């Protein structure tokens, strides 16, 4: 079997309508990754850069660990980092980022995917989308309510259902992808996939070199309108015995970091205004609306309150059920010196009595043998009302009746004297 190595290239452009680049890309002979930040003034560039700076720590020798597990752990750490940034500065709450990352272990790729950044495979001239978009329209496609062609032009095609937000409620897809000699893998932001058809992407990706392919893909996105940042990361599997091609940007063996992670995220200076044609400004950056299903701020408090209400409701239901169950139980115990049948259980809670006298018998506890007196005072559990009655009857058979008090003897009559 031919030993394979990974050639790589990463390229990005801010686009024709954006003032900042919220994408981050990374490429090396072990790792290719892309993150597309969102949130507008809520720091999409900070989100993508922060996540990418955690993920690229995987670019090291991982021969002693499971690559998929390592990738999953890194994604969790990146998500936790977002959460820390939001706690430190609540003004950036609502920022998020997609992530597509592929970790090469020399035999296959471990892959992590969340959001709508895509992974494509070009093999033997045929382009296949490896990833599945976590979008609203993709769910409609899977349900058969939209075709892929209709999804491309749907007005809500950019609404995401899953994305890294610094919370624990969104998990990435994790899997392995097999690679073959000659395979080219393309990771791209939606700035390319929304602007350029797949068949055109396939033709460009098949260019003579991956560097030429990356340049052509970015050019196509800009010519189609360049409405968004466009970032492409390409990895190509070649024979490991081949000498580096000095004409390629990866020939020096150094990793390539592009976009927000390379330039450093901008300071938080208020709302970002996207630039339209003829100098017009957009009042709201569409990136702020991409993850519309969960608005930040008040909705987070609403979710917490709702969770508390649900928990309280569950406890109330459980309490009602437990009380109802307790009132179907019986036991025999002592009450005012008499053997008594109780309904309920021998346990009381503050403000709640769980036992009630059902019947007081005429059997005195102190007429029972000593060991039975102790059991009755501690309580004897019964399986039912009839079982409690049977217990009482058995105790009655073992009881020793108290002896009746003996009548007091009558005083003797005094002798009378005869009269003389």
DONU-266988 format. One record per residue (C-alpha): chain; x, y, z. Coordinates in steps of 0.1 Angstrom, whole numbers. Layout:
N
+----+-------+-------+-------+
| ch |    c1 |    c2 |    c3 |
+----+-------+-------+-------+
|  A |     X |     Y |     Z |
...
+----+-------+-------+-------+
END
This chain:
420
+----+-------+-------+-------+
| ch |    c1 |    c2 |    c3 |
+----+-------+-------+-------+
|  A |     0 |     0 |     0 |
|  A |    13 |    34 |   -10 |
|  A |    22 |    57 |    19 |
|  A |     3 |    90 |    16 |
|  A |    10 |   125 |    27 |
|  A |   -11 |   157 |    27 |
|  A |    -4 |   187 |     5 |
|  A |   -23 |   218 |    15 |
|  A |   -33 |   254 |     8 |
|  A |   -55 |   280 |    25 |
|  A |   -68 |   312 |    10 |
|  A |   -94 |   338 |    20 |
|  A |  -109 |   371 |     9 |
|  A |  -131 |   395 |    28 |
|  A |  -155 |   397 |    -2 |
|  A |  -171 |   427 |   -18 |
|  A |  -198 |   435 |     8 |
|  A |  -180 |   430 |    41 |
|  A |  -158 |   453 |    61 |
|  A |  -142 |   426 |    81 |
|  A |  -133 |   389 |    76 |
|  A |  -151 |   367 |   101 |
|  A |  -137 |   334 |    86 |
|  A |  -106 |   316 |    98 |
|  A |   -87 |   289 |    79 |
|  A |   -59 |   266 |    88 |
|  A |   -39 |   241 |    67 |
|  A |    -9 |   219 |    74 |
|  A |     3 |   184 |    65 |
|  A |   -18 |   170 |    95 |
|  A |   -48 |   193 |    98 |
|  A |   -71 |   213 |    75 |
|  A |   -99 |   234 |    91 |
|  A |  -122 |   263 |    85 |
|  A |  -145 |   283 |   109 |
|  A |  -170 |   308 |    97 |
|  A |  -179 |   333 |   125 |
|  A |  -212 |   350 |   129 |
|  A |  -228 |   376 |   150 |
|  A |  -219 |   409 |   133 |
|  A |  -211 |   433 |   162 |
|  A |  -214 |   404 |   185 |
|  A |  -179 |   393 |   174 |
|  A |  -181 |   366 |   147 |
|  A |  -144 |   372 |   140 |
|  A |  -136 |   367 |   177 |
|  A |  -156 |   334 |   177 |
|  A |  -139 |   319 |   146 |
|  A |  -104 |   330 |   156 |
|  A |  -108 |   317 |   192 |
|  A |  -121 |   283 |   180 |
|  A |   -94 |   280 |   153 |
|  A |   -66 |   288 |   178 |
|  A |   -78 |   259 |   200 |
|  A |   -83 |   235 |   171 |
|  A |   -49 |   241 |   155 |
|  A |   -32 |   229 |   187 |
|  A |   -40 |   194 |   172 |
|  A |   -13 |   200 |   147 |
|  A |    13 |   178 |   164 |
|  A |    22 |   141 |   167 |
|  A |    -9 |   123 |   179 |
|  A |     3 |    87 |   172 |
|  A |    -4 |    77 |   208 |
|  A |   -40 |    88 |   210 |
|  A |   -72 |    81 |   191 |
|  A |   -75 |   110 |   165 |
|  A |  -113 |   112 |   166 |
|  A |  -114 |   113 |   203 |
|  A |   -87 |   140 |   203 |
|  A |  -106 |   160 |   177 |
|  A |  -139 |   157 |   197 |
|  A |  -120 |   169 |   229 |
|  A |  -105 |   198 |   210 |
|  A |  -140 |   209 |   197 |
|  A |  -154 |   208 |   233 |
|  A |  -124 |   228 |   245 |
|  A |  -130 |   254 |   218 |
|  A |  -166 |   256 |   227 |
|  A |  -157 |   261 |   263 |
|  A |  -134 |   289 |   253 |
|  A |  -163 |   307 |   237 |
|  A |  -183 |   303 |   269 |
|  A |  -154 |   318 |   289 |
|  A |  -152 |   348 |   265 |
|  A |  -190 |   354 |   269 |
|  A |  -188 |   353 |   307 |
|  A |  -159 |   377 |   306 |
|  A |  -177 |   401 |   283 |
|  A |  -215 |   397 |   280 |
|  A |  -215 |   422 |   251 |
|  A |  -203 |   393 |   228 |
|  A |  -231 |   370 |   238 |
|  A |  -247 |   357 |   206 |
|  A |  -214 |   352 |   187 |
|  A |  -209 |   318 |   173 |
|  A |  -190 |   299 |   146 |
|  A |  -193 |   270 |   123 |
|  A |  -164 |   245 |   122 |
|  A |  -152 |   219 |    96 |
|  A |  -120 |   202 |   106 |
|  A |  -102 |   171 |    92 |
|  A |   -73 |   156 |   111 |
|  A |   -50 |   133 |    90 |
|  A |   -33 |   104 |   109 |
|  A |   -14 |    90 |    79 |
|  A |   -41 |    65 |    70 |
|  A |   -75 |    83 |    72 |
|  A |   -91 |   116 |    84 |
|  A |  -109 |   122 |   116 |
|  A |  -136 |   147 |   109 |
|  A |  -156 |   172 |   130 |
|  A |  -185 |   192 |   115 |
|  A |  -210 |   217 |   128 |
|  A |  -228 |   244 |   109 |
|  A |  -229 |   250 |    72 |
|  A |  -193 |   253 |    63 |
|  A |  -188 |   224 |    39 |
|  A |  -164 |   195 |    31 |
|  A |  -162 |   183 |    -5 |
|  A |  -143 |   154 |   -19 |
|  A |  -131 |   153 |   -55 |
|  A |  -122 |   117 |   -64 |
|  A |  -117 |   105 |  -100 |
|  A |  -132 |   137 |  -113 |
|  A |  -165 |   133 |   -93 |
|  A |  -174 |   159 |   -66 |
|  A |  -192 |   146 |   -34 |
|  A |  -203 |   167 |    -5 |
|  A |  -189 |   149 |    26 |
|  A |  -207 |   171 |    52 |
|  A |  -244 |   177 |    58 |
|  A |  -254 |   213 |    65 |
|  A |  -269 |   220 |    99 |
|  A |  -294 |   244 |    84 |
|  A |  -332 |   249 |    84 |
|  A |  -335 |   243 |    47 |
|  A |  -314 |   211 |    49 |
|  A |  -339 |   197 |    73 |
|  A |  -367 |   206 |    48 |
|  A |  -347 |   188 |    21 |
|  A |  -343 |   157 |    43 |
|  A |  -381 |   158 |    50 |
|  A |  -388 |   159 |    13 |
|  A |  -403 |   194 |    15 |
|  A |  -376 |   210 |    -7 |
|  A |  -354 |   199 |   -35 |
|  A |  -316 |   207 |   -34 |
|  A |  -322 |   232 |   -62 |
|  A |  -350 |   249 |   -42 |
|  A |  -328 |   250 |   -11 |
|  A |  -301 |   269 |   -29 |
|  A |  -324 |   299 |   -35 |
|  A |  -345 |   296 |    -3 |
|  A |  -347 |   330 |    15 |
|  A |  -337 |   313 |    48 |
|  A |  -310 |   291 |    35 |
|  A |  -284 |   306 |    59 |
|  A |  -304 |   299 |    91 |
|  A |  -284 |   275 |   112 |
|  A |  -297 |   249 |   135 |
|  A |  -264 |   239 |   150 |
|  A |  -233 |   260 |   156 |
|  A |  -207 |   265 |   183 |
|  A |  -220 |   291 |   208 |
|  A |  -202 |   284 |   240 |
|  A |  -230 |   263 |   253 |
|  A |  -235 |   226 |   258 |
|  A |  -266 |   221 |   237 |
|  A |  -249 |   218 |   203 |
|  A |  -227 |   188 |   195 |
|  A |  -206 |   184 |   163 |
|  A |  -208 |   154 |   139 |
|  A |  -177 |   132 |   144 |
|  A |  -167 |   105 |   120 |
|  A |  -138 |    90 |   100 |
|  A |  -133 |    97 |    62 |
|  A |  -111 |    73 |    42 |
|  A |   -86 |    89 |    18 |
|  A |   -70 |    76 |   -14 |
|  A |   -41 |    86 |   -35 |
|  A |   -51 |   116 |   -56 |
|  A |   -81 |   127 |   -35 |
|  A |   -87 |   164 |   -31 |
|  A |  -106 |   176 |    -1 |
|  A |  -121 |   211 |    -1 |
|  A |  -133 |   229 |    30 |
|  A |  -151 |   261 |    24 |
|  A |  -173 |   287 |    40 |
|  A |  -208 |   295 |    26 |
|  A |  -192 |   325 |     9 |
|  A |  -182 |   300 |   -18 |
|  A |  -209 |   273 |   -17 |
|  A |  -238 |   299 |   -17 |
|  A |  -223 |   317 |   -47 |
|  A |  -209 |   289 |   -69 |
|  A |  -227 |   258 |   -82 |
|  A |  -212 |   224 |   -73 |
|  A |  -204 |   215 |  -109 |
|  A |  -184 |   247 |  -113 |
|  A |  -167 |   240 |   -80 |
|  A |  -157 |   205 |   -93 |
|  A |  -142 |   220 |  -124 |
|  A |  -122 |   245 |  -105 |
|  A |  -110 |   220 |   -79 |
|  A |   -97 |   198 |  -106 |
|  A |   -71 |   225 |  -117 |
|  A |   -35 |   215 |  -123 |
|  A |   -24 |   223 |   -87 |
|  A |   -43 |   229 |   -55 |
|  A |   -29 |   265 |   -53 |
|  A |   -44 |   272 |   -87 |
|  A |   -77 |   256 |   -76 |
|  A |   -79 |   278 |   -45 |
|  A |   -72 |   310 |   -64 |
|  A |   -98 |   300 |   -90 |
|  A |  -125 |   292 |   -64 |
|  A |  -121 |   325 |   -46 |
|  A |  -122 |   344 |   -79 |
|  A |  -154 |   326 |   -89 |
|  A |  -171 |   335 |   -56 |
|  A |  -161 |   372 |   -60 |
|  A |  -173 |   373 |   -96 |
|  A |  -206 |   359 |   -86 |
|  A |  -211 |   389 |   -62 |
|  A |  -188 |   383 |   -33 |
|  A |  -216 |   389 |    -8 |
|  A |  -198 |   372 |    20 |
|  A |  -163 |   364 |    32 |
|  A |  -150 |   335 |    11 |
|  A |  -124 |   310 |    25 |
|  A |  -112 |   278 |     9 |
|  A |   -88 |   252 |    24 |
|  A |   -77 |   223 |     2 |
|  A |   -59 |   191 |    11 |
|  A |   -45 |   167 |   -15 |
|  A |   -33 |   132 |    -8 |
|  A |    -1 |   124 |   -27 |
|  A |    26 |    97 |   -26 |
|  A |    47 |   103 |     5 |
|  A |    79 |    95 |   -15 |
|  A |    73 |   125 |   -38 |
|  A |    96 |   155 |   -34 |
|  A |    79 |   187 |   -24 |
|  A |    67 |   208 |   -54 |
|  A |    86 |   241 |   -50 |
|  A |    59 |   259 |   -70 |
|  A |    33 |   252 |   -43 |
|  A |    28 |   274 |   -12 |
|  A |    31 |   244 |    11 |
|  A |    65 |   234 |    -2 |
|  A |    82 |   250 |    28 |
|  A |    62 |   227 |    52 |
|  A |    49 |   256 |    73 |
|  A |    13 |   257 |    84 |
|  A |   -10 |   283 |    68 |
|  A |   -33 |   304 |    90 |
|  A |   -57 |   328 |    72 |
|  A |   -85 |   351 |    81 |
|  A |   -95 |   364 |   115 |
|  A |   -72 |   340 |   133 |
|  A |   -43 |   353 |   114 |
|  A |   -50 |   390 |   117 |
|  A |   -64 |   390 |   152 |
|  A |  -100 |   398 |   159 |
|  A |  -110 |   435 |   159 |
|  A |  -119 |   453 |   191 |
|  A |  -156 |   454 |   201 |
|  A |  -165 |   489 |   187 |
|  A |  -202 |   486 |   182 |
|  A |  -223 |   475 |   153 |
|  A |  -205 |   465 |   121 |
|  A |  -220 |   481 |    90 |
|  A |  -218 |   459 |    59 |
|  A |  -210 |   480 |    28 |
|  A |  -234 |   478 |    -1 |
|  A |  -229 |   490 |   -36 |
|  A |  -226 |   527 |   -43 |
|  A |  -215 |   534 |    -8 |
|  A |  -249 |   524 |     8 |
|  A |  -248 |   508 |    43 |
|  A |  -269 |   479 |    56 |
|  A |  -287 |   488 |    88 |
|  A |  -283 |   452 |   101 |
|  A |  -255 |   428 |    92 |
|  A |  -272 |   396 |    79 |
|  A |  -245 |   376 |    99 |
|  A |  -263 |   387 |   131 |
|  A |  -294 |   368 |   119 |
|  A |  -278 |   336 |   108 |
|  A |  -284 |   318 |   141 |
|  A |  -319 |   332 |   146 |
|  A |  -336 |   303 |   164 |
|  A |  -321 |   314 |   198 |
|  A |  -318 |   351 |   204 |
|  A |  -293 |   359 |   233 |
|  A |  -299 |   378 |   265 |
|  A |  -335 |   375 |   277 |
|  A |  -340 |   342 |   260 |
|  A |  -312 |   327 |   281 |
|  A |  -329 |   338 |   313 |
|  A |  -362 |   325 |   299 |
|  A |  -347 |   291 |   292 |
|  A |  -333 |   290 |   328 |
|  A |  -366 |   300 |   343 |
|  A |  -384 |   274 |   321 |
|  A |  -360 |   247 |   332 |
|  A |  -366 |   256 |   368 |
|  A |  -404 |   255 |   363 |
|  A |  -401 |   221 |   346 |
|  A |  -380 |   207 |   374 |
|  A |  -404 |   220 |   400 |
|  A |  -433 |   206 |   380 |
|  A |  -416 |   172 |   379 |
|  A |  -410 |   173 |   417 |
|  A |  -447 |   182 |   423 |
|  A |  -459 |   153 |   401 |
|  A |  -434 |   129 |   418 |
|  A |  -446 |   142 |   452 |
|  A |  -483 |   137 |   444 |
|  A |  -476 |   102 |   431 |
|  A |  -456 |    93 |   462 |
|  A |  -483 |   106 |   485 |
|  A |  -510 |    87 |   466 |
|  A |  -489 |    55 |   468 |
|  A |  -483 |    60 |   506 |
|  A |  -521 |    62 |   512 |
|  A |  -525 |    27 |   497 |
|  A |  -502 |    12 |   524 |
|  A |  -511 |    -3 |   558 |
|  A |  -493 |   -12 |   590 |
|  A |  -501 |   -23 |   625 |
|  A |  -487 |    -3 |   655 |
|  A |  -496 |    10 |   690 |
|  A |  -520 |    38 |   697 |
|  A |  -530 |    47 |   733 |
|  A |  -519 |    13 |   744 |
|  A |  -540 |    -6 |   719 |
|  A |  -530 |   -26 |   688 |
|  A |  -541 |    -3 |   659 |
|  A |  -544 |    -5 |   622 |
|  A |  -529 |    25 |   604 |
|  A |  -533 |    36 |   568 |
|  A |  -502 |    52 |   552 |
|  A |  -465 |    48 |   560 |
|  A |  -445 |    52 |   592 |
|  A |  -428 |    85 |   581 |
|  A |  -438 |   121 |   584 |
|  A |  -425 |   151 |   566 |
|  A |  -425 |   187 |   579 |
|  A |  -461 |   199 |   576 |
|  A |  -473 |   166 |   561 |
|  A |  -487 |   135 |   580 |
|  A |  -484 |   103 |   560 |
|  A |  -503 |    80 |   584 |
|  A |  -538 |    80 |   598 |
|  A |  -556 |    57 |   622 |
|  A |  -578 |    33 |   603 |
|  A |  -591 |    11 |   632 |
|  A |  -583 |     7 |   669 |
|  A |  -587 |   -28 |   682 |
|  A |  -595 |   -40 |   717 |
|  A |  -561 |   -58 |   720 |
|  A |  -539 |   -42 |   746 |
|  A |  -503 |   -40 |   736 |
|  A |  -491 |   -50 |   772 |
|  A |  -510 |   -84 |   769 |
|  A |  -487 |   -95 |   741 |
|  A |  -455 |  -114 |   747 |
|  A |  -425 |   -90 |   751 |
|  A |  -410 |   -96 |   717 |
|  A |  -443 |   -88 |   700 |
|  A |  -449 |   -57 |   721 |
|  A |  -416 |   -44 |   707 |
|  A |  -426 |   -52 |   671 |
|  A |  -460 |   -35 |   675 |
|  A |  -445 |    -4 |   690 |
|  A |  -420 |    -2 |   661 |
|  A |  -448 |   -10 |   635 |
|  A |  -455 |   -42 |   616 |
|  A |  -458 |   -36 |   578 |
|  A |  -489 |   -51 |   560 |
|  A |  -493 |   -57 |   523 |
|  A |  -530 |   -47 |   524 |
|  A |  -560 |   -38 |   546 |
|  A |  -569 |   -75 |   548 |
|  A |  -533 |   -84 |   556 |
|  A |  -534 |   -59 |   585 |
|  A |  -566 |   -75 |   598 |
|  A |  -550 |  -109 |   597 |
|  A |  -520 |   -96 |   616 |
|  A |  -543 |   -82 |   643 |
|  A |  -562 |  -116 |   645 |
|  A |  -529 |  -134 |   650 |
|  A |  -518 |  -110 |   677 |
|  A |  -551 |  -115 |   694 |
|  A |  -545 |  -153 |   695 |
|  A |  -512 |  -147 |   712 |
|  A |  -524 |  -121 |   737 |
|  A |  -527 |  -132 |   773 |
|  A |  -559 |  -119 |   788 |
|  A |  -555 |   -98 |   819 |
|  A |  -567 |  -118 |   850 |
|  A |  -600 |  -104 |   864 |
|  A |  -595 |   -89 |   898 |
|  A |  -606 |  -112 |   927 |
|  A |  -636 |   -99 |   947 |
|  A |  -626 |   -87 |   982 |
|  A |  -637 |  -110 |  1011 |
|  A |  -667 |   -98 |  1032 |
|  A |  -658 |   -89 |  1068 |
|  A |  -668 |  -117 |  1094 |
|  A |  -699 |  -109 |  1115 |
|  A |  -691 |  -102 |  1152 |
|  A |  -705 |  -128 |  1177 |
|  A |  -735 |  -116 |  1198 |
|  A |  -738 |  -121 |  1234 |
|  A |  -767 |  -139 |  1248 |
|  A |  -787 |  -120 |  1273 |
|  A |  -785 |  -135 |  1306 |
+----+-------+-------+-------+
END
